[in-house]
Amino acid sequence: MSNDTTQYQGTGSRSPVKAAVISPDPAFREALTSILASRDMGVLLALEIDMPLTEVADPELDQLRRAEPGIVFLDLEENPHVGLKFAEFLVESSLATALIGAGASASPELLLSAMQAGVSEFLTKPVTPEAVVSAVERVWRKTGKKIDQSRRAPGELFVVFGAKGGSGGTTLSANLAIEIHRLSRKRVLLVDLDLELGETALLLGIEPEFSVVDLVRNFHRVDTGLLASYIERHESGVELLPAPFEPADFEAVSGDRVGRILEFLKQHYDYVIVDAPKTFNPATLAAFREADEVYLLATADLPSIRNLTRSMPLLRNLRGRKPLDEWLRLVVNRFEPDLEIPIPELERTLAMSVYWTLRNDYSAVMASINHGKPVVMEKKSVYAKDVRGLAAKITGVPVQKQSKFLKGLFSPFRSNGRSPAIERLDATAASSETKVKADE
């Protein structure tokens, strides 16, 4: 064995690189399992998917995400064309650091196409120990530093914060998480930080066993395996860290610990969506500090606008060095063309541009809540379509026909007039200076 392999084995404290094999060929899977087990290459076969690539679906992709393999052995024999498309998907989705293909034979054309698709090495079946060892050694030389990383690149954390009670923050959080997962096919975790009366589990139709408070209390001994025991899984593929069923004591959940937990979760998920409560408690403030983006959810009414105005001084202080217009995203819920406070006037009052609107679809949303089935699973809902569009903007995955709708969204509602509600708000602001204090 070469010096590279010795380096690959490293010190005894280094964890082995996890591998996965996707193949309907039992002889190939058995041979690979035996070789990796008998040769000390620092590679652990953590997952076997025993089906053709044409049959791999969401459940198998979710298994891959949870396994987080550094190497994926991909059987291309049955359908090379589909196999190479699947290889491109694995690379683009960051589901594997390195790909090793396999097949009965490899023509120069197939090898070139495989390389272009992101396949690092190719094994000819039946595989031999020497061939597998050599392929792994070459993968180590090419991508060893990437594979050996003990921590993955952190995911993105988004906080959804409603301007007032009943603004729809929990509904948006749950449905947005599902659509981000559906579009990106990446790991998405929904975290309910409303420790008093969180309702994300109810909206998803889940009866959780543990909660975010249990994770906080046991965080000193949490590893990847123990983390999974606190996480609930929704049929859509989204994972949930729910709020406790009974109101929790805020003093038992320090902001510092919540911040460290959110940082930890970003190492294990591509997207973390936090449903924040309507209070500036230590947990909420910690979430703001960790957030890559904060989605301020408002309705076009006076209480919502007033609360946003009162919150802005604190939010500006929490953003750190992040540009405010790239960190805060204003989302208007229950949008209708004949709003009493038009969108342009709302923007002028808050000195913020509206980032997105969610059309009013009260009956569909309420039915989804009462049935524990997220509204985005109902394709006819206009609210669901708007959430899908927001998820597309976040992930960069386009939704057909979305751009035409957005292009003319605000134009019919431009107005130079001032609504009576805004006049009242301005008068209130002029008579007393708004101050927001939050002690952690």
C-alpha positions as CSV (number, residue, x, y, z in Angstrom):
1,M,0.0,0.0,0.0
2,S,1.3,3.4,-1.0
3,N,2.3,6.3,1.3
4,D,-0.8,8.0,0.2
5,T,-2.9,5.3,1.8
6,T,-0.9,5.5,5.0
7,Q,-1.6,9.2,5.1
8,Y,-5.2,8.5,4.4
9,Q,-5.4,6.2,7.4
10,G,-4.0,9.0,9.5
11,T,-4.1,8.9,13.2
12,G,-6.2,6.6,15.2
13,S,-8.5,9.5,16.3
14,R,-9.5,10.2,12.7
15,S,-13.0,9.0,11.8
16,P,-13.3,6.7,8.8
17,V,-14.7,8.1,5.6
18,K,-18.2,6.9,5.0
19,A,-19.1,5.3,1.7
20,A,-22.4,4.3,0.0
21,V,-23.0,1.9,-2.9
22,I,-25.9,2.1,-5.3
23,S,-26.3,-1.0,-7.3
24,P,-28.9,-3.7,-8.1
25,D,-26.0,-6.2,-8.6
26,P,-25.7,-8.3,-5.4
27,A,-22.3,-9.8,-6.5
28,F,-20.9,-6.3,-6.9
29,R,-22.2,-5.1,-3.5
30,E,-21.0,-8.2,-1.7
31,A,-17.5,-8.0,-3.2
32,L,-17.2,-4.3,-2.4
33,T,-18.4,-4.9,1.2
34,S,-15.9,-7.7,1.7
35,I,-13.0,-5.7,0.2
36,L,-13.6,-2.5,2.2
37,A,-14.0,-4.6,5.4
38,S,-10.8,-6.6,4.9
39,R,-8.6,-3.8,3.7
40,D,-7.6,-1.0,6.2
41,M,-8.3,1.9,3.9
42,G,-10.2,4.1,6.4
43,V,-13.4,3.6,4.4
44,L,-16.6,2.5,6.1
45,L,-19.5,1.2,3.9
46,A,-22.3,2.9,5.7
47,L,-25.2,2.5,3.2
48,E,-26.3,0.1,0.5
49,I,-29.1,0.9,-1.9
50,D,-29.9,-2.3,-3.8
51,M,-32.0,-1.0,-6.7
52,P,-31.5,0.3,-10.3
53,L,-30.8,4.0,-10.6
54,T,-34.1,4.4,-12.5
55,E,-35.9,3.4,-9.3
56,V,-34.1,5.7,-6.8
57,A,-36.5,8.1,-5.4
58,D,-36.9,10.5,-2.4
59,P,-36.7,7.8,0.3
60,E,-33.3,6.7,-1.0
61,L,-32.0,10.2,-1.5
62,D,-33.0,11.0,2.0
63,Q,-31.0,8.0,3.2
64,L,-28.0,9.4,1.3
65,R,-28.4,12.8,2.9
66,R,-28.5,11.3,6.4
67,A,-25.5,9.0,5.7
68,E,-23.4,12.0,4.3
69,P,-21.0,9.7,2.4
70,G,-17.6,11.0,1.3
71,I,-17.5,8.4,-1.5
72,V,-20.4,6.9,-3.5
73,F,-19.9,3.8,-5.6
74,L,-22.2,4.0,-8.5
75,D,-23.1,1.0,-10.7
76,L,-23.5,2.3,-14.3
77,E,-23.8,-1.0,-16.0
78,E,-27.5,-1.3,-16.4
79,N,-28.2,2.2,-17.8
80,P,-25.0,4.4,-18.3
81,H,-27.0,7.3,-19.6
82,V,-29.3,7.5,-16.6
83,G,-26.3,6.7,-14.3
84,L,-24.3,9.7,-15.6
85,K,-27.3,12.0,-15.2
86,F,-27.7,10.7,-11.7
87,A,-24.0,11.3,-11.1
88,E,-24.3,15.0,-12.1
89,F,-27.3,15.3,-9.7
90,L,-25.2,13.9,-6.8
91,V,-22.4,16.3,-7.5
92,E,-24.6,19.3,-7.9
93,S,-26.6,18.4,-4.8
94,S,-23.4,17.9,-2.7
95,L,-24.6,14.4,-1.8
96,A,-21.1,13.0,-2.3
97,T,-17.6,14.4,-2.3
98,A,-16.3,11.7,-4.7
99,L,-17.9,9.3,-7.1
100,I,-16.5,5.9,-8.2
101,G,-18.3,4.4,-11.2
102,A,-18.5,0.7,-12.0
103,G,-19.6,-1.4,-15.0
104,A,-18.8,-4.5,-17.0
105,S,-16.7,-2.5,-19.4
106,A,-15.8,1.1,-20.1
107,S,-15.3,2.5,-23.6
108,P,-13.3,5.7,-24.1
109,E,-16.5,7.6,-24.8
110,L,-18.1,6.3,-21.5
111,L,-15.0,7.2,-19.5
112,L,-14.9,10.7,-20.9
113,S,-18.6,11.2,-20.3
114,A,-18.2,9.9,-16.8
115,M,-15.4,12.2,-16.0
116,Q,-17.4,15.2,-17.3
117,A,-20.3,14.1,-15.1
118,G,-18.1,14.1,-12.0
119,V,-17.1,10.5,-11.7
120,S,-13.5,10.3,-10.3
121,E,-12.6,6.7,-11.0
122,F,-14.1,3.7,-12.8
123,L,-14.1,0.0,-11.7
124,T,-14.5,-2.9,-14.2
125,K,-16.6,-5.7,-12.9
126,P,-16.0,-8.2,-11.4
127,V,-14.0,-5.9,-9.1
128,T,-10.8,-7.0,-7.5
129,P,-9.3,-5.9,-4.2
130,E,-6.3,-4.3,-6.0
131,A,-8.6,-2.3,-8.2
132,V,-10.7,-1.0,-5.4
133,V,-7.7,-0.1,-3.3
134,S,-6.1,1.7,-6.2
135,A,-9.3,3.6,-7.0
136,V,-9.7,4.7,-3.4
137,E,-6.0,5.8,-3.3
138,R,-6.4,7.9,-6.4
139,V,-9.6,9.5,-5.0
140,W,-7.6,10.2,-1.8
141,R,-4.9,11.9,-3.8
142,K,-7.4,14.0,-5.7
143,T,-9.9,14.9,-3.1
144,G,-8.4,13.8,0.2
145,K,-8.6,17.2,1.9
146,K,-12.2,17.5,1.1
147,I,-13.1,14.0,2.2
148,D,-11.2,14.3,5.4
149,Q,-13.1,17.3,6.6
150,S,-14.6,16.5,10.0
151,R,-17.2,19.2,9.5
152,R,-19.2,19.9,6.3
153,A,-19.6,23.4,4.9
154,P,-22.4,25.1,7.0
155,G,-25.9,25.3,5.6
156,E,-28.0,28.5,5.5
157,L,-30.2,29.5,8.4
158,F,-33.4,31.5,7.8
159,V,-35.6,33.0,10.5
160,V,-39.3,33.7,9.9
161,F,-40.5,36.4,12.3
162,G,-44.1,37.5,12.4
163,A,-44.8,41.2,13.1
164,K,-47.7,40.3,15.3
165,G,-49.7,37.3,16.5
166,G,-51.7,35.7,13.8
167,S,-49.6,37.0,10.9
168,G,-49.0,33.5,9.6
169,G,-45.3,33.0,10.5
170,T,-45.7,29.3,11.5
171,T,-47.7,28.5,8.4
172,L,-45.0,30.1,6.2
173,S,-42.2,28.4,8.1
174,A,-43.6,24.9,7.7
175,N,-44.7,25.3,4.1
176,L,-41.5,27.1,3.0
177,A,-39.4,24.3,4.5
178,I,-41.3,21.7,2.5
179,E,-41.0,23.7,-0.8
180,I,-37.2,24.4,-0.3
181,H,-36.7,20.6,0.2
182,R,-38.9,19.8,-2.8
183,L,-37.0,22.1,-5.1
184,S,-33.5,21.7,-3.9
185,R,-33.7,18.0,-2.8
186,K,-31.4,18.9,0.0
187,R,-31.6,18.3,3.8
188,V,-34.0,20.8,5.4
189,L,-34.6,21.2,9.1
190,L,-37.5,23.2,10.6
191,V,-36.9,24.4,14.1
192,D,-39.8,25.7,16.3
193,L,-38.4,28.2,18.8
194,D,-41.8,29.2,20.1
195,L,-41.1,27.6,23.5
196,E,-44.5,28.6,24.9
197,L,-47.0,27.8,22.3
198,G,-45.2,26.5,19.2
199,E,-47.5,24.8,16.6
200,T,-45.3,23.5,13.8
201,A,-45.9,19.9,14.8
202,L,-49.6,20.5,14.6
203,L,-49.4,22.0,11.2
204,L,-47.4,19.0,9.9
205,G,-49.6,16.5,11.6
206,I,-46.8,15.1,13.8
207,E,-47.0,14.0,17.4
208,P,-43.4,14.5,18.6
209,E,-41.7,12.6,21.4
210,F,-39.0,15.1,22.1
211,S,-38.5,18.8,21.6
212,V,-35.9,21.5,21.1
213,V,-35.8,21.9,24.9
214,D,-34.7,18.3,25.3
215,L,-31.9,19.0,22.8
216,V,-30.9,22.1,24.7
217,R,-30.7,20.3,28.0
218,N,-28.6,17.5,26.6
219,F,-26.5,19.4,24.2
220,H,-23.3,18.7,26.1
221,R,-23.5,15.1,25.0
222,V,-25.1,15.4,21.6
223,D,-23.4,13.9,18.5
224,T,-24.7,13.2,15.1
225,G,-26.3,9.9,16.2
226,L,-28.0,11.3,19.2
227,L,-29.2,14.4,17.3
228,A,-31.3,12.1,15.1
229,S,-33.2,10.8,18.1
230,Y,-34.6,14.3,18.8
231,I,-35.6,14.9,15.2
232,E,-39.1,14.2,13.8
233,R,-39.6,13.4,10.2
234,H,-42.4,14.5,8.0
235,E,-43.7,12.6,5.0
236,S,-42.4,15.3,2.7
237,G,-38.8,14.7,3.7
238,V,-38.5,17.8,5.9
239,E,-37.2,17.1,9.4
240,L,-38.5,18.9,12.5
241,L,-37.1,19.9,15.8
242,P,-40.5,20.8,17.5
243,A,-41.4,23.1,20.4
244,P,-42.4,21.4,23.7
245,F,-46.0,20.5,24.2
246,E,-46.2,22.3,27.5
247,P,-44.8,25.9,27.8
248,A,-41.1,25.8,28.7
249,D,-39.2,28.0,31.2
250,F,-37.2,30.5,29.2
251,E,-34.6,30.7,31.9
252,A,-33.7,27.0,31.2
253,V,-32.9,27.9,27.6
254,S,-30.1,30.4,27.4
255,G,-29.4,32.4,24.3
256,D,-25.8,31.3,24.3
257,R,-26.8,27.6,24.2
258,V,-29.4,28.2,21.5
259,G,-26.8,30.0,19.4
260,R,-24.4,27.1,19.7
261,I,-27.1,24.6,18.9
262,L,-28.2,26.5,15.7
263,E,-24.5,26.7,14.7
264,F,-24.3,22.9,15.2
265,L,-27.4,22.3,13.2
266,K,-26.1,24.3,10.3
267,Q,-23.2,21.7,10.1
268,H,-25.7,18.9,9.5
269,Y,-28.3,20.5,7.3
270,D,-28.3,22.4,4.0
271,Y,-31.1,24.7,5.2
272,V,-32.4,25.4,8.7
273,I,-35.7,27.3,8.9
274,V,-36.5,28.8,12.3
275,D,-40.0,29.7,13.3
276,A,-39.4,32.4,15.8
277,P,-41.9,33.6,18.4
278,K,-43.3,37.1,18.5
279,T,-41.1,38.0,21.5
280,F,-37.5,39.2,21.7
281,N,-36.5,36.6,24.3
282,P,-32.9,35.3,24.5
283,A,-33.6,32.3,22.1
284,T,-35.1,34.6,19.5
285,L,-32.2,37.0,19.7
286,A,-29.7,34.1,19.3
287,A,-31.6,33.0,16.2
288,F,-31.4,36.5,14.7
289,R,-27.6,36.6,15.3
290,E,-27.1,33.2,13.6
291,A,-29.5,34.0,10.7
292,D,-28.2,34.4,7.2
293,E,-31.5,36.0,6.3
294,V,-34.6,37.1,8.4
295,Y,-38.0,37.1,6.8
296,L,-40.2,39.7,8.4
297,L,-43.8,38.6,7.8
298,A,-46.3,41.4,7.9
299,T,-49.9,42.0,6.9
300,A,-51.0,45.4,5.5
301,D,-52.6,46.7,8.6
302,L,-51.8,49.3,11.2
303,P,-50.8,46.9,14.1
304,S,-48.4,45.0,11.9
305,I,-46.7,48.1,10.5
306,R,-46.5,49.7,13.9
307,N,-44.8,46.6,15.4
308,L,-42.3,46.5,12.5
309,T,-41.5,50.1,13.0
310,R,-40.9,49.5,16.7
311,S,-38.7,46.5,16.0
312,M,-36.4,48.0,13.5
313,P,-33.9,49.7,15.9
314,L,-33.2,46.4,17.6
315,L,-33.0,44.4,14.3
316,R,-30.5,46.9,12.9
317,N,-28.3,46.3,15.9
318,L,-28.6,42.5,15.6
319,R,-27.5,42.3,12.0
320,G,-23.9,42.8,12.8
321,R,-21.9,43.6,9.7
322,K,-24.4,42.2,7.3
323,P,-26.0,44.7,4.9
324,L,-29.5,45.4,6.1
325,D,-31.2,45.1,2.7
326,E,-29.6,41.6,2.2
327,W,-30.4,40.4,5.7
328,L,-33.9,41.6,6.3
329,R,-36.6,40.4,3.8
330,L,-40.0,42.0,4.1
331,V,-42.8,39.5,3.1
332,V,-46.5,40.7,2.9
333,N,-49.0,38.0,3.8
334,R,-52.7,37.9,2.8
335,F,-52.0,40.1,-0.1
336,E,-55.0,41.4,-2.2
337,P,-55.1,44.0,-5.0
338,D,-57.4,46.3,-3.0
339,L,-55.4,46.6,0.2
340,E,-56.4,49.6,2.3
341,I,-52.6,50.3,2.8
342,P,-51.1,49.8,-0.7
343,I,-47.7,48.1,-1.1
344,P,-45.9,51.3,-2.2
345,E,-47.2,53.2,0.8
346,L,-46.1,50.3,3.1
347,E,-42.6,50.4,1.5
348,R,-42.3,54.2,2.0
349,T,-43.4,54.0,5.7
350,L,-41.0,51.2,6.6
351,A,-38.2,52.4,4.3
352,M,-38.0,48.8,3.0
353,S,-38.8,47.2,-0.3
354,V,-41.3,44.3,-0.3
355,Y,-39.3,41.2,-1.1
356,W,-42.3,38.9,-1.7
357,T,-46.1,38.7,-1.4
358,L,-48.3,35.8,-0.4
359,R,-51.8,36.0,-1.7
360,N,-54.8,35.7,0.6
361,D,-56.1,32.1,0.4
362,Y,-57.8,31.9,3.8
363,S,-60.0,28.9,3.3
364,A,-57.2,26.7,1.8
365,V,-54.8,27.7,4.6
366,M,-57.2,27.1,7.4
367,A,-58.3,23.7,6.0
368,S,-54.7,22.6,5.8
369,I,-54.1,23.7,9.4
370,N,-57.2,21.8,10.7
371,H,-56.2,18.7,8.8
372,G,-52.5,18.7,9.7
373,K,-51.6,18.7,6.0
374,P,-49.4,21.6,4.7
375,V,-51.2,23.7,2.1
376,V,-48.2,23.4,-0.4
377,M,-49.3,19.8,-0.8
378,E,-52.5,21.3,-2.4
379,K,-51.3,22.4,-5.8
380,K,-54.4,24.5,-6.6
381,S,-53.9,27.0,-3.7
382,V,-52.6,30.4,-4.8
383,Y,-50.9,30.7,-1.4
384,A,-49.0,27.5,-2.1
385,K,-47.9,28.8,-5.5
386,D,-46.6,32.0,-3.9
387,V,-44.7,30.0,-1.3
388,R,-43.2,27.8,-4.1
389,G,-42.1,31.0,-5.8
390,L,-40.4,32.2,-2.7
391,A,-38.6,28.9,-2.2
392,A,-37.5,29.1,-5.9
393,K,-36.0,32.5,-5.2
394,I,-34.2,31.3,-2.1
395,T,-32.8,28.1,-3.7
396,G,-32.2,29.5,-7.2
397,V,-34.3,26.7,-8.7
398,P,-36.7,28.3,-11.2
399,V,-40.5,27.7,-11.2
400,Q,-42.1,27.9,-14.6
401,K,-44.3,30.9,-15.3
402,Q,-43.3,32.6,-12.1
403,S,-41.5,35.5,-13.7
404,K,-44.5,36.8,-15.6
405,F,-46.6,36.8,-12.5
406,L,-43.9,38.7,-10.5
407,K,-43.2,41.2,-13.3
408,G,-46.5,42.9,-13.0
409,L,-47.2,42.2,-9.3
410,F,-46.9,45.7,-7.8
411,S,-47.5,47.9,-10.9
412,P,-51.3,48.2,-10.6
413,F,-51.1,49.4,-7.0
414,R,-48.8,52.4,-7.2
415,S,-50.3,55.3,-5.5
416,N,-49.2,58.8,-4.3
417,G,-52.0,59.1,-1.8
418,R,-51.7,58.5,2.0
419,S,-54.1,56.1,3.8
420,P,-55.7,57.3,7.0
421,A,-54.1,54.4,8.9
422,I,-50.6,55.5,7.9
423,E,-51.4,59.1,8.9
424,R,-52.4,57.8,12.4
425,L,-49.1,55.8,12.6
426,D,-47.0,58.9,11.6
427,A,-48.8,61.0,14.2
428,T,-48.1,58.4,16.9
429,A,-44.4,58.2,16.0
430,A,-44.1,62.0,16.1
431,S,-45.6,62.3,19.5
432,S,-43.3,59.7,21.2
433,E,-40.0,58.3,20.4
434,T,-40.1,54.5,20.0
435,K,-37.5,52.6,22.0
436,V,-36.9,48.8,22.0
437,K,-34.9,47.2,24.7
438,A,-34.0,43.5,24.9
439,D,-31.9,42.0,27.7
440,E,-30.5,38.6,27.2
